Amino acid sequence: MTDALLGSALVEEATKKSGLIWVRGEAAAARALWHIWLDGAALVVGDGPGEQPLPGLVDGGTAEVTVRSKDKGGRIVAWTAAVSELAPRGEAWEAAVAELKGKRLNAHDGEAMPERWARECRVVRLEPRSSTTDLPDGSLATAPLPSPVLTRRPIPAGLPKLLLKRRKRKG
């Protein structure tokens, strides 16, 4: 009983303090997701234009969540979550969105964001099951998922010359 309580406390505190959690849904790769902790569960919003993808997070399914340290970035705890999707504009959805809205950075639509989330996105609740799981061995490092953001392009030909001019002026 004491181990279960300590495990629950560790999951809650670590997840509250971490800015990102790594979530692996059913038959999907693990993804880093921003979240909030509310009423004993992690809540994420996504799957809409301009929002984080939530692959493999199926209502009624499970997901593996790994929490990292905010300071050092290392894994602290891993837990299995029961996945449930909140119905748009329901009481639980409204409470979740009120908290999520405050944590969402760089939203292009500001105050209209909750309305867009209701129309185009999903709010998913990740509720910890009764026990924590063992941390995996090894680094779990994988190649980044394909994205146009990761595409490297050659630097402009004039950039080195421009940077050297700045150094000479300062010196």
Backbone bond lengths (Angstrom), bond angles and torsions (degrees), N, CA, C in turn:
res aa  C-N    CA-C-N  psi(-1)  N-CA   C-N-CA  omega(-1)  CA-C   N-CA-C  phi
1 M - - - 1.452 - - 1.524 110.59 -
2 T 1.343 116.20 -44.07 1.458 120.44 -178.79 1.519 110.63 -65.03
3 D 1.335 117.48 -39.78 1.461 120.62 178.36 1.521 111.58 -62.61
4 A 1.321 116.66 -38.68 1.465 120.52 178.74 1.518 110.97 -65.89
5 L 1.324 117.41 -41.06 1.467 120.80 178.09 1.520 111.40 -66.34
6 L 1.324 116.77 -42.13 1.464 120.14 177.85 1.525 110.81 -64.83
7 G 1.331 116.64 -39.79 1.460 120.70 177.57 1.521 111.44 -62.67
8 S 1.330 117.06 -43.25 1.465 121.40 178.52 1.519 110.97 -63.84
9 A 1.319 116.52 -41.68 1.466 120.27 179.45 1.530 110.80 -65.53
10 L 1.330 116.48 -40.53 1.461 120.18 178.29 1.525 111.06 -63.78
11 V 1.320 117.63 -44.78 1.464 121.96 178.52 1.526 109.94 -58.96
12 E 1.322 117.07 -48.05 1.465 120.83 -176.93 1.525 111.50 -64.69
13 E 1.319 118.00 -50.78 1.467 120.53 -177.15 1.523 112.16 -64.83
14 A 1.321 116.78 -44.87 1.465 119.69 -179.31 1.523 111.11 -64.24
15 T 1.318 117.38 -42.16 1.457 121.19 -178.16 1.521 110.96 -70.19
16 K 1.323 118.16 -38.49 1.467 121.51 177.26 1.526 111.00 -59.56
17 K 1.319 116.14 -42.85 1.466 120.67 -172.36 1.522 113.69 -83.72
18 S 1.312 117.32 -19.16 1.459 120.32 -177.65 1.526 109.99 -82.76
19 G 1.320 116.58 138.31 1.459 120.50 177.62 1.517 112.62 -77.45
20 L 1.324 116.17 -27.29 1.462 122.22 -179.16 1.518 109.87 -131.92
21 I 1.311 114.74 148.58 1.461 120.46 169.94 1.524 106.98 -125.11
22 W 1.306 116.52 148.63 1.466 121.60 175.96 1.516 107.05 -97.06
23 V 1.330 116.12 122.47 1.461 121.11 -174.86 1.525 108.96 -123.09
24 R 1.336 115.33 128.94 1.457 121.38 175.81 1.519 107.51 -117.85
25 G 1.330 114.91 108.68 1.460 120.71 178.20 1.512 110.67 -82.03
26 E 1.308 116.08 -175.67 1.461 122.16 -178.67 1.524 110.58 -64.42
27 A 1.323 116.40 123.77 1.476 123.88 177.41 1.525 112.34 54.12
28 A 1.322 117.36 39.24 1.471 121.46 178.95 1.520 109.45 -139.08
29 A 1.314 116.00 157.68 1.459 121.31 177.02 1.522 109.69 -74.28
30 A 1.328 115.89 154.21 1.466 120.29 177.22 1.521 109.82 -68.39
31 R 1.320 116.31 141.40 1.467 122.93 178.97 1.514 109.63 -132.26
32 A 1.321 114.90 146.12 1.459 120.50 173.79 1.528 107.63 -81.62
33 L 1.332 116.99 127.62 1.456 121.74 -178.43 1.526 110.04 -128.86
34 W 1.327 116.98 137.36 1.460 119.33 171.19 1.522 106.55 -79.53
35 H 1.298 116.52 153.17 1.454 120.63 -171.18 1.521 110.29 -157.29
36 I 1.312 115.28 175.49 1.463 122.71 166.20 1.516 107.30 -130.61
37 W 1.321 116.60 160.95 1.461 122.07 174.08 1.521 107.01 -109.36
38 L 1.323 117.28 123.51 1.456 121.62 -178.46 1.523 109.80 -146.71
39 D 1.303 116.29 128.59 1.472 122.28 175.65 1.523 113.13 51.20
40 G 1.323 116.77 46.73 1.460 121.30 173.92 1.510 116.33 78.35
41 A 1.345 118.09 20.21 1.463 120.21 179.45 1.525 110.36 -153.26
42 A 1.318 115.50 155.98 1.463 121.31 172.87 1.520 107.47 -87.25
43 L 1.321 116.26 136.79 1.461 121.31 179.51 1.517 108.64 -119.88
44 V 1.341 115.98 134.08 1.459 122.16 178.59 1.521 108.79 -129.26
45 V 1.325 115.33 152.35 1.458 120.95 176.67 1.520 107.02 -125.01
46 G 1.336 116.71 142.72 1.453 118.75 179.70 1.509 112.81 176.60
47 D 1.339 113.84 -163.21 1.462 124.35 -179.53 1.520 113.57 66.77
48 G 1.296 117.25 23.78 1.460 120.99 176.14 1.517 109.14 -127.16
49 P 1.323 117.34 171.71 1.463 120.57 179.16 1.531 111.61 -58.26
50 G 1.316 116.82 126.80 1.452 121.60 178.86 1.509 115.13 78.55
51 E 1.323 118.02 5.80 1.465 121.67 -179.60 1.523 109.69 -115.56
52 Q 1.319 115.85 166.83 1.460 121.06 -177.90 1.529 111.01 -68.54
53 P 1.332 116.89 143.23 1.470 119.21 177.14 1.531 110.44 -75.71
54 L 1.312 115.65 148.60 1.466 122.16 179.79 1.528 110.24 -124.88
55 P 1.324 118.78 59.58 1.466 119.52 -176.65 1.528 112.19 -69.34
56 G 1.308 115.71 138.50 1.452 121.53 175.93 1.517 114.89 80.27
57 L 1.330 118.34 -1.82 1.466 120.04 177.61 1.524 108.07 -90.62
58 V 1.324 114.65 95.07 1.457 122.58 -174.06 1.520 109.20 -106.23
59 D 1.325 116.89 133.66 1.458 121.81 178.47 1.527 109.38 -54.53
60 G 1.318 116.74 126.47 1.461 122.03 -179.24 1.518 113.47 88.68
61 G 1.339 117.74 -4.11 1.457 121.39 -179.48 1.521 112.00 -91.94
62 T 1.321 114.51 -164.89 1.461 120.97 176.82 1.520 109.30 -128.02
63 A 1.326 115.12 163.35 1.458 121.62 177.45 1.519 108.31 -147.46
64 E 1.319 115.53 151.72 1.455 121.39 174.53 1.520 107.86 -99.47
65 V 1.316 117.09 126.57 1.455 122.59 -177.66 1.524 108.80 -116.00
66 T 1.317 116.43 130.59 1.455 122.23 175.17 1.520 107.50 -118.15
67 V 1.314 115.58 128.93 1.462 121.42 -177.55 1.511 108.68 -106.63
68 R 1.318 114.91 134.28 1.459 120.66 -179.86 1.518 109.83 -106.66
69 S 1.322 114.80 161.24 1.450 121.16 175.72 1.521 109.44 -75.22
70 K 1.307 116.82 134.14 1.464 120.67 178.21 1.530 110.44 -67.03
71 D 1.318 116.82 -33.32 1.465 121.04 -177.74 1.519 113.22 -78.60
72 K 1.306 117.18 -53.35 1.468 121.86 -172.79 1.518 114.26 -101.15
73 G 1.337 117.51 -19.02 1.453 120.85 179.40 1.513 114.42 84.13
74 G 1.335 118.83 -2.15 1.462 121.49 -179.92 1.521 111.85 -81.27
75 R 1.320 116.22 159.79 1.463 120.53 179.50 1.523 110.45 -69.15
76 I 1.327 115.46 137.27 1.463 121.05 177.42 1.520 110.68 -107.47
77 V 1.335 115.31 -49.61 1.455 120.01 -175.36 1.528 108.87 -151.69
78 A 1.304 115.41 151.56 1.467 121.82 174.39 1.523 107.24 -126.47
79 W 1.326 115.76 142.42 1.461 119.74 -179.14 1.519 110.67 -147.10
80 T 1.322 114.40 157.02 1.456 121.12 177.70 1.524 107.88 -95.34
81 A 1.336 115.16 134.44 1.464 120.25 -177.59 1.512 111.27 -116.15
82 A 1.307 114.72 144.41 1.465 121.60 168.44 1.528 105.85 -88.39
83 V 1.319 116.46 127.79 1.463 122.06 -175.72 1.524 109.69 -96.98
84 S 1.326 115.32 130.50 1.463 119.28 173.03 1.520 108.63 -141.60
85 E 1.315 114.92 137.16 1.460 121.07 179.41 1.526 108.55 -93.99
86 L 1.332 116.09 131.75 1.459 120.44 -179.74 1.523 109.63 -83.42
87 A 1.325 116.31 136.95 1.464 121.53 179.42 1.527 109.29 -71.06
88 P 1.341 117.44 129.31 1.466 120.19 -179.88 1.529 112.14 -54.86
89 R 1.321 113.40 136.50 1.468 124.11 176.61 1.531 114.26 68.45
90 G 1.318 117.02 9.58 1.466 119.79 173.94 1.525 109.22 -78.00
91 E 1.314 116.44 172.27 1.467 120.89 -177.83 1.531 111.43 -61.55
92 A 1.327 117.68 -46.57 1.468 121.51 179.37 1.530 110.38 -65.56
93 W 1.326 117.38 -39.09 1.466 122.25 178.83 1.523 110.57 -62.88
94 E 1.325 117.90 -45.38 1.467 122.59 -180.00 1.528 110.83 -60.28
95 A 1.334 116.90 -44.47 1.470 120.78 179.20 1.524 110.66 -63.93
96 A 1.338 116.38 -42.98 1.467 120.46 179.75 1.517 111.34 -64.84
97 V 1.313 117.90 -45.61 1.459 122.14 -177.77 1.527 111.21 -65.58
98 A 1.328 117.68 -35.08 1.464 120.17 177.20 1.521 110.94 -59.81
99 E 1.328 116.93 -39.18 1.468 120.85 178.17 1.529 111.71 -77.72
100 L 1.335 116.91 -43.85 1.466 120.88 -179.48 1.525 111.78 -60.99
101 K 1.307 116.35 -38.26 1.461 121.50 -178.22 1.529 111.51 -58.02
102 G 1.322 116.53 -39.38 1.460 121.23 179.51 1.516 113.60 -68.68
103 K 1.324 117.62 -24.03 1.467 121.94 -178.50 1.525 113.69 -96.40
104 R 1.323 117.22 -12.58 1.472 120.89 -177.24 1.528 109.43 -74.57
105 L 1.314 116.06 119.64 1.459 121.58 -179.83 1.518 110.86 -94.64
106 N 1.303 116.52 144.90 1.462 123.69 171.33 1.532 114.32 58.51
107 A 1.301 117.14 38.25 1.463 119.89 176.76 1.524 108.79 -74.78
108 H 1.312 116.68 135.47 1.463 120.60 -176.39 1.535 113.07 -78.91
109 D 1.325 117.67 -15.87 1.459 118.99 -174.82 1.528 114.50 -114.52
110 G 1.307 119.42 5.66 1.462 123.66 172.91 1.513 114.89 50.28
111 E 1.323 116.21 -115.93 1.470 121.87 -175.09 1.533 112.97 -68.19
112 A 1.323 118.22 -20.35 1.467 121.14 179.27 1.531 112.14 -82.81
113 M 1.323 116.90 -2.06 1.461 121.50 -176.29 1.532 113.36 -56.97
114 P 1.336 120.86 -47.41 1.473 119.08 -179.90 1.530 113.24 -59.11
115 E 1.314 116.98 -37.00 1.465 120.18 178.42 1.534 110.30 -64.82
116 R 1.343 116.84 -42.32 1.463 121.02 177.90 1.524 110.07 -64.18
117 W 1.329 117.30 -42.18 1.455 120.62 178.43 1.527 110.53 -60.34
118 A 1.324 117.54 -40.24 1.469 120.62 -179.75 1.526 110.86 -64.53
119 R 1.340 117.03 -37.84 1.471 121.26 -178.07 1.524 113.00 -78.83
120 E 1.350 116.95 -43.22 1.461 120.27 -164.32 1.523 116.21 -119.14
121 C 1.319 119.00 -10.60 1.470 120.89 -172.85 1.526 111.63 -120.91
122 R 1.315 113.99 174.99 1.463 120.94 175.26 1.523 108.59 -120.20
123 V 1.309 117.53 139.99 1.460 122.86 170.91 1.522 105.73 -108.72
124 V 1.341 115.16 121.46 1.463 120.72 -172.92 1.526 109.48 -118.38
125 R 1.314 114.44 135.96 1.470 122.26 178.29 1.521 108.51 -102.93
126 L 1.326 116.39 128.21 1.458 122.96 177.99 1.526 107.53 -112.93
127 E 1.321 115.31 98.68 1.463 120.24 -175.77 1.525 110.12 -97.81
128 P 1.342 116.97 125.40 1.468 119.58 -179.19 1.520 111.79 -61.63
129 R 1.319 113.60 139.70 1.472 118.76 172.60 1.520 107.52 -80.39
130 S 1.295 118.10 -175.28 1.458 122.14 -170.46 1.525 115.76 -66.13
131 S 1.348 119.20 -18.70 1.458 117.35 -175.16 1.524 111.90 -138.24
132 T 1.312 114.37 158.99 1.458 120.49 173.95 1.519 108.20 -85.76
133 T 1.316 116.16 160.35 1.463 120.22 178.53 1.520 108.57 -107.92
134 D 1.326 115.79 161.66 1.465 119.67 178.19 1.520 109.42 -67.81
135 L 1.333 114.78 142.34 1.455 118.52 174.99 1.521 108.70 -69.25
136 P 1.313 117.45 140.04 1.464 119.50 -178.98 1.524 111.49 -71.09
137 D 1.328 115.17 153.02 1.459 120.48 174.83 1.515 109.24 -82.42
138 G 1.310 116.82 153.37 1.467 120.56 177.56 1.508 112.07 85.71
139 S 1.322 115.31 179.48 1.461 120.01 -173.62 1.522 114.12 -86.50
140 L 1.322 118.42 -23.79 1.451 124.07 -176.31 1.527 112.90 62.58
141 A 1.311 117.27 15.70 1.463 120.77 -179.94 1.526 109.65 -67.21
142 T 1.315 115.92 136.30 1.455 121.95 177.83 1.518 108.69 -135.31
143 A 1.301 115.66 164.78 1.458 120.01 176.85 1.524 109.26 -67.05
144 P 1.337 117.87 144.79 1.463 119.97 179.15 1.526 111.31 -60.59
145 L 1.317 116.17 149.20 1.458 121.28 176.69 1.525 109.06 -69.26
146 P 1.318 118.89 147.98 1.469 120.80 -179.41 1.528 111.24 -59.20
147 S 1.319 115.43 134.82 1.457 121.15 179.73 1.519 108.72 -160.82
148 P 1.317 118.20 142.43 1.464 119.43 177.56 1.533 111.77 -66.00
149 V 1.304 117.20 -19.96 1.452 121.32 179.58 1.528 111.06 -68.73
150 L 1.315 117.24 -28.95 1.457 120.94 -176.41 1.527 113.20 -86.77
151 T 1.305 118.19 -4.51 1.453 120.73 -177.19 1.518 110.54 -71.25
152 R 1.324 116.65 122.74 1.462 120.75 178.02 1.512 108.92 -89.68
153 R 1.290 115.00 140.40 1.462 121.12 176.95 1.509 107.89 -122.87
154 P 1.342 117.69 154.67 1.464 119.06 179.50 1.528 110.56 -63.24
155 I 1.327 115.87 147.18 1.455 119.00 178.04 1.523 109.07 -71.27
156 P 1.311 117.76 150.82 1.467 119.91 178.81 1.523 110.49 -60.00
157 A 1.325 115.75 143.61 1.467 120.80 -175.55 1.528 112.22 -59.22
158 G 1.318 118.64 -33.76 1.460 121.09 -176.80 1.514 114.94 -83.33
159 L 1.334 119.22 -6.71 1.455 121.62 -175.60 1.533 113.44 -63.32
160 P 1.327 120.63 -47.64 1.465 118.55 179.34 1.532 112.29 -58.93
161 K 1.300 117.20 -39.47 1.462 121.45 179.85 1.537 109.99 -64.28
162 L 1.329 116.78 -42.44 1.458 122.27 178.87 1.527 110.65 -62.47
163 L 1.326 117.18 -44.13 1.459 120.98 179.77 1.518 112.06 -65.62
164 L 1.331 117.72 -38.01 1.467 120.69 178.74 1.519 111.04 -66.83
165 K 1.318 118.99 -35.61 1.466 122.03 177.94 1.526 110.69 -62.12
166 R 1.325 117.10 -41.57 1.470 121.11 179.44 1.511 111.10 -61.99
167 R 1.314 118.57 -41.37 1.473 121.77 179.98 1.512 110.54 -64.52
168 K 1.318 117.18 -40.53 1.461 120.17 -178.49 1.518 110.75 -66.41
169 R 1.312 118.80 -38.16 1.465 122.05 179.32 1.530 111.05 -65.44
170 K 1.315 116.82 -40.72 1.472 120.06 -178.83 1.518 111.29 -68.96
171 G 1.318 117.03 -33.92 1.462 121.99 -174.68 1.463 111.47 -77.62
